[in-house]
């Protein structure tokens, strides 16, 4: 971002120096394109690593994203977070990014009336589930992500690379459940705080069960 901002300032100075020159409009267009690119980069950085994640933790950051994504749509939501202390930084950031991607897809594509997210400690790591009651779809392993977002295959690969797993279960007309687990090898101490139990906004809702027979030790995408 800093390098792009420096380029923008240099283009601005050059345009002023060449004011009245036939090349000035081209420099103006280049300057405006650079300013727009800097804005997009800043928004992307904020979305992937919001200040709330660092200052208040994983549950608070997910709660804020749920509010901002689903309240304007009139979609009810529920967050159940049960974590004793914050996970390690790497685990926290990746868990947020993958959960955020699942929530983005639900808001963008599912046409759901309700979405539920759960974050818990399980098996030495962080377990996240995002479920919606929308139209569902037929998962395709090679599904590309939209600009600035992950696709199904990328989410799976990122979880695997961290030593965890990720999977999606969906059928047309029956909603979608995204489940992931990431190892937390160096969790931050709870600093004497009591076990945090947060059930934030929305009616109690039981997400659909995970696919029967699924092996949690190895992530796999369902056959299309």
Helices and strands as residue ranges (DSSP letters): H 2-17, H 24-48, H 51-55, H 58-70, E 76-83, H 89-105, I 106-110, E 114-122, E 125-132, H 152-161, E 165-170, E 176-183, E 196-200
